[in-house]
Amino acid sequence: MKYHIHINKEDSKYLSKKDINNIIINQDNIEFDTNEKSFQLLNNEIKTLYIHNKRKDKIIKFIKKNIITILGILLMFIFLFNLSKTIQKIEFVDKDTYNDEVVDYLRSQMNKIGPFYYLNQSINQINFSLRNIFFNYEWISVEQKGTKLFVSIKKQDEKSFIDENSTVLGDIVAKKEGIVQLYFVKKGIVLIKEGQSVQSGDVLVSGNKKITTGGFDYIHPVGIVIADTIEFQNVKVKKELTSIIRTGKIETKDYFILFNKNKKDYSSFKSYEKEEKIIFQSKLFKKIKCTYYETKEIKTLYTLDEGIAYAKSLINKDFLLHKIHDKEELIDIKLIKTIEDNEFYHLKFVLKKKENIAIFQALKQENMNNQIIE
């Protein structure tokens, strides 16, 4: 390491036999460059010794000379860093899965500062909320790449509500009355047509392959039938609702447990929900990863209008929970009656839906025995 040193002129006698160079003699002092060894010797011999940082001076000189360029580069870096944190566009990986409600939710998770939009919570927290709100999807997630949010959605597989591989014999019948709009049948004899009105219990798809000839040869039919239906539904909404929600704060801890002894939780949250995952397990001990989700109690006091909106959301949620085909649709929810007491709103709705009305009905044993005897 090299040093640039200033010493007083009266200390020049100590310079003999030292490795010094680039000597400059000034009016009151002498300055020169030296190495580590000579510097240590001089430092022990001279009381007043000044170390001059030439590298620092060069840096300061360079900065002063190029201050405008440096500021420009710094501002450009800040701009690019800021740009990397902004969200300019939301895109769906599969355009066929585009959903306005998902877009609206993602926009609600952004703050606008000037012309820029920023996420107000982490991607992990947003994904957790998405999977709770849009539970009707088999999978939903969002990923930030640059200034874009990419949404991936996997819809529930279109499937019949009955087991294709079942060997139970029977028919597909209507679980309620409706007007048939379309049907998807993989196995069985179709006994309906589009636009046909059917009643509860009517056979829609027969499992008897010989039904048209009067014979008897049953299989397990597979199919769904979408029909226009109208039904009444009563919903009771409590005026004051207490619920436990997750705040979004998360803690994770690893525990080592010997001989399967119970462990004590060490979470800083006063109220929480816990999920455990076994990382490693042997006969003597196991390692467990615990995730703690902070929770809080929320009390919601519903007005009549809010109670009606909440009841409609429950009806819609129940419909989506039982929906098995994309063609099913909750067309209209209309309130027709309201009764209110001290604790509850009693609400009656009429629902207009396109839904699957097909349900499997096993063949009765006595019918099978009669056919065998004949």
C-alpha atoms as one frame of an Amber mdcrd trajectory, in Angstrom:
protein
   0.000   0.000   0.000   1.298   3.459  -0.893   1.022   6.585   1.258   1.345
  10.259   0.339   2.755  12.064   3.393   3.393  15.650   4.527   6.047  16.340
   7.167   7.523  19.557   8.580  10.863  20.609   7.078  12.674  20.253  10.422
  11.845  16.521  10.350  13.661  15.940   7.048  16.541  14.239   8.906  14.329
  11.191   9.404  14.018  10.602   5.642  17.431   8.998   5.222  17.444   5.318
   4.399  13.679   5.421   3.718  12.018   4.338   0.528  10.501   7.587  -0.676
   9.812   9.137  -4.091   7.937  11.937  -5.846   9.389  14.418  -3.369   7.924
  17.960  -3.402   9.534  20.628  -1.188   7.181  23.413  -0.202   7.759  26.514
   1.867   6.882  24.906   5.211   6.731  21.189   4.518   7.870  18.287   2.427
   5.519  15.884   0.729   6.353  12.528  -0.829   5.130   9.006  -1.525   6.283
   6.000   0.473   5.455   2.365   1.131   3.970   0.574   4.153   7.300  -0.267
   5.809   8.734   3.252   5.555   5.481   4.770   6.673   5.539   2.696   9.883
   9.127   3.770  10.616   8.337   7.435  10.045   5.193   7.205  12.096   7.256
   6.028  15.069   9.949   8.691  14.614   7.954  11.821  13.722   5.393  13.336
  16.036   3.665  15.481  13.429   2.939  13.528  10.292   0.110  14.160   7.868
  -1.296  11.450   5.629  -2.761  12.731   2.426  -5.362  10.497   0.683  -4.543
  10.909  -2.985  -7.176   8.392  -4.017  -9.836  10.395  -2.207  -8.644  13.588
  -3.866  -8.776  11.956  -7.278 -12.288  10.727  -6.603 -13.419  14.173  -5.428
 -11.763  15.803  -8.440 -13.381  13.307 -10.778 -16.805  13.871  -9.204 -16.490
  17.643  -9.451 -15.424  17.411 -13.063 -18.198  14.990 -14.042 -20.930  16.037
 -11.601 -23.571  16.580 -14.311 -22.900  13.206 -15.928 -22.923  11.419 -12.550
 -26.196  13.078 -11.515 -27.698  12.140 -14.868 -26.681   8.487 -14.436 -27.981
   8.495 -10.841 -31.327   9.969 -11.891 -31.559   7.459 -14.724 -30.870   4.606
 -12.279 -33.540   5.932  -9.868 -35.993   6.239 -12.746 -35.313   2.698 -13.972
 -35.544   1.290 -10.434 -38.834   3.129  -9.893 -40.088   1.888 -13.255 -39.309
  -1.710 -12.257 -41.622  -1.317  -9.240 -44.537   0.173 -11.167 -47.431  -1.706
 -12.729 -48.463  -0.553 -16.173 -50.522  -3.472 -17.437 -52.443  -6.581 -16.313
 -52.365  -9.534 -18.693 -53.937 -13.002 -18.543 -51.656 -15.861 -19.580 -54.683
 -17.527 -21.191 -56.862 -14.804 -22.744 -59.906 -17.108 -22.516 -59.721 -16.861
 -18.704 -60.041 -13.046 -18.625 -62.166 -11.959 -15.659 -63.207  -8.340 -14.956
 -63.635  -9.079 -11.239 -60.027 -10.311 -10.988 -58.808  -7.156 -12.755 -60.877
  -4.938 -10.434 -59.473  -6.715  -7.383 -55.860  -6.338  -8.565 -56.416  -2.631
  -9.245 -57.788  -2.256  -5.718 -54.410  -3.545  -4.457 -52.516  -0.653  -6.100
 -51.657   2.870  -4.968 -51.337   5.661  -7.501 -48.551   8.199  -7.048 -48.524
  10.692  -9.878 -48.655   8.729 -13.144 -47.320   5.564 -11.489 -49.135   2.579
  -9.923 -47.552   0.494  -7.148 -48.709  -2.687  -5.404 -49.668  -1.948  -1.803
 -48.799  -5.458  -0.575 -46.545  -8.337  -1.583 -47.264 -10.722  -4.450 -47.491
 -13.593  -1.929 -50.211 -11.807   0.047 -52.130 -10.921  -3.130 -51.997 -14.550
  -4.300 -53.257 -15.724  -0.917 -56.227 -13.339  -1.121 -56.959 -14.240  -4.749
 -57.274 -17.939  -3.905 -59.668 -17.165  -1.077 -61.866 -14.763  -3.048 -61.938
 -16.673  -6.357 -62.233 -20.121  -4.809 -64.295 -21.397  -7.764 -61.083 -21.682
  -9.819 -58.922 -24.755  -9.467 -55.902 -22.432  -9.448 -55.304 -18.683  -9.687
 -52.046 -16.783  -9.242 -50.377 -13.559 -10.297 -46.713 -12.916 -11.119 -44.932
  -9.617 -11.724 -42.551  -9.472 -14.671 -41.158  -6.000 -15.236 -44.057  -3.555
 -15.329 -46.693  -6.199 -16.050 -48.810  -8.455 -13.856 -49.446 -11.849 -15.448
 -52.522 -13.697 -14.197 -52.676 -17.487 -14.478 -56.060 -19.169 -14.056 -56.958
 -22.829 -14.272 -60.672 -23.450 -14.377 -62.319 -26.440 -12.783 -62.347 -29.354
 -15.205 -65.619 -29.812 -17.023 -66.920 -33.027 -15.538 -70.063 -34.975 -14.956
 -71.199 -35.085 -11.344 -71.243 -38.877 -11.594 -68.398 -41.361 -11.849 -67.658
 -42.378 -15.438 -66.115 -45.638 -14.260 -68.995 -46.612 -11.976 -70.683 -49.972
 -12.630 -73.890 -49.032 -10.792 -76.834 -49.361 -13.191 -79.479 -46.687 -13.470
 -80.763 -43.570 -15.236 -80.132 -39.835 -15.224 -83.269 -38.029 -14.024 -84.274
 -34.388 -13.413 -83.771 -33.151  -9.859 -86.120 -30.213 -10.501 -88.384 -28.852
 -13.189 -86.993 -26.724 -15.994 -86.732 -26.120 -19.732 -83.860 -28.021 -21.373
 -81.382 -25.759 -23.154 -78.537 -28.155 -23.985 -77.014 -31.419 -22.840 -73.687
 -33.257 -22.892 -74.035 -37.042 -22.819 -71.075 -39.448 -22.967 -72.944 -42.677
 -22.262 -76.656 -43.522 -22.320 -79.797 -43.038 -24.432 -80.975 -39.424 -24.638
 -84.740 -39.079 -24.100 -85.005 -35.281 -24.251 -84.579 -32.475 -26.743 -83.687
 -28.788 -26.507 -86.604 -26.570 -25.489 -88.442 -29.447 -23.798 -90.096 -28.823
 -20.419 -89.325 -31.502 -17.811 -90.570 -32.192 -14.302 -88.704 -33.401 -11.231
 -88.086 -37.156 -11.536 -88.418 -37.338 -15.357 -85.860 -39.629 -17.003 -83.506
 -37.506 -19.099 -80.902 -40.067 -20.126 -81.617 -43.765 -19.808 -78.995 -46.312
 -18.901 -81.016 -48.986 -20.749 -79.372 -49.396 -24.150 -82.430 -51.326 -25.403
 -85.119 -48.949 -24.149 -86.274 -48.125 -27.693 -86.831 -51.801 -28.528 -88.379
 -52.831 -25.219 -85.339 -54.883 -24.142 -83.251 -54.709 -20.978 -79.493 -54.005
 -21.112 -78.410 -51.444 -18.535 -75.181 -49.470 -18.150 -74.146 -46.524 -15.991
 -75.076 -43.362 -18.001 -72.824 -40.296 -17.959 -73.935 -36.779 -18.856 -75.247
 -33.405 -17.753 -78.349 -31.474 -18.788 -78.434 -27.661 -18.644 -81.908 -26.199
 -18.180 -83.553 -22.850 -17.441 -84.919 -23.024 -13.898 -86.783 -20.774 -11.500
 -86.748 -21.369  -7.762 -87.440 -19.576  -4.494 -84.791 -19.316  -1.802 -85.010
 -17.991   1.759 -81.952 -16.427   3.388 -81.655 -15.316   7.015 -79.037 -12.608
   7.645 -77.954 -11.666  11.145 -77.904  -7.904  11.636 -74.627  -7.985  13.569
 -72.107 -10.469  12.226 -68.860 -11.367  13.985 -66.162 -12.906  11.843 -62.495
 -13.826  12.170 -60.272 -12.705   9.305 -56.565 -12.897   8.544 -54.776  -9.536
   8.640 -52.147 -10.550   6.074 -49.267 -10.646   8.577 -47.382 -13.957   8.586
 -44.679 -15.561  10.737 -42.848 -18.808  10.015 -40.878 -20.881  12.522 -39.070
 -24.227  12.386 -39.386 -26.661  15.287 -37.424 -29.812  16.117 -39.526 -32.284
  18.100 -37.991 -35.243  19.951 -39.981 -38.414  20.663 -43.206 -36.812  19.315
 -43.562 -34.581  22.368 -46.024 -31.711  22.106 -44.420 -28.387  21.276 -45.289
 -24.934  22.554 -46.170 -22.268  20.006 -43.994 -19.142  19.974 -45.872 -16.577
  17.923 -45.846 -12.845  18.575 -49.468 -12.677  17.404 -52.131 -12.572  20.116
 -54.644 -14.242  17.812 -53.635 -16.475  14.944 -54.348 -19.472  12.739 -51.635
 -22.064  12.303 -50.590 -24.401   9.499 -47.975 -27.123   9.974 -45.825 -28.916
   7.421 -43.479 -31.808   8.215 -40.068 -31.098   6.654 -38.293 -34.211   7.946
 -39.348 -37.149  10.100 -37.561 -40.109  11.682 -38.254 -42.442  14.567 -36.489
 -40.165  17.049 -37.368 -36.668  15.910 -39.023 -34.611  13.246 -38.674 -31.110
  11.873 -41.873 -29.090  11.446 -42.346 -25.776   9.654 -45.155 -23.739  11.246
 -46.798 -20.806   9.534 -48.750 -18.416  11.765 -51.375 -16.144  10.217 -52.398
 -13.200  12.397 -56.180 -12.923  12.785 -58.559 -10.341  14.156 -62.221 -10.245
  15.036 -64.429  -7.990  12.969 -67.987  -7.013  13.825 -70.157  -5.986  10.910
 -73.488  -4.248  11.447 -75.654  -4.671   8.351 -78.252  -2.181   7.150 -81.143
  -3.710   5.179 -79.474  -2.893   1.853 -76.174  -4.354   3.048 -77.997  -7.445
   4.355 -79.624  -7.929   0.944 -76.255  -7.551  -0.807 -74.669 -10.021   1.621
 -77.502 -12.527   1.077 -77.060 -12.255  -2.686 -73.331 -12.871  -2.316 -74.072
 -16.052  -0.318 -76.484 -17.252  -3.009 -73.913 -16.540  -5.718 -71.148 -18.234
  -3.729 -73.279 -21.351  -3.236 -74.086 -21.441  -6.948 -70.412 -21.202  -7.940
 -69.519 -23.892  -5.399 -71.843 -26.390  -7.090 -71.228 -25.239 -10.659 -69.671
 -27.980 -12.802 -69.917 -26.567 -16.329 -69.127 -23.228 -17.978 -72.625 -23.053
 -19.469 -74.209 -22.861 -16.029 -75.159 -19.307 -15.091 -76.975 -17.483 -12.306
 -78.982 -15.089 -14.472 -80.982 -13.099 -11.913 -81.564 -12.790  -8.161 -84.725
 -10.845  -7.337 -85.878  -9.934  -3.832 -89.627 -10.517  -3.399 -90.173 -10.414
   0.374 -88.514  -8.890   3.462 -89.313  -9.514   7.131 -87.234  -7.899   9.878
 -86.975  -8.691  13.609 -84.564  -7.576  16.351 -81.752  -9.907  15.273 -82.330
 -10.971  11.675 -83.422  -9.940   8.201 -85.579 -12.703   6.710 -85.275 -12.397
   2.928 -87.019 -14.306   0.153 -85.588 -14.326  -3.367 -86.634 -15.758  -6.714
 -83.666 -17.110  -8.698 -83.444 -17.522 -12.436 -80.662 -19.895 -13.475 -79.175
 -21.993 -16.216 -78.040 -25.042 -14.294 -77.395 -28.724 -14.453 -80.581 -30.521
 -13.373 -79.305 -34.032 -14.058 -78.895 -36.455 -11.165 -78.110 -40.161 -11.232
 -80.763 -42.549  -9.961 -79.733 -46.154  -9.379 -81.961 -48.901 -10.767 -84.055
 -50.480  -8.050 -83.196 -54.095  -7.287 -86.819 -55.215  -7.686 -86.888 -53.854
 -11.252 -83.730 -55.798 -12.084 -85.190 -59.002 -10.589 -88.396 -58.589 -12.611
 -86.427 -58.247 -15.841 -84.360 -61.367 -15.013 -87.520 -63.429 -14.306 -89.110
 -62.351 -17.563
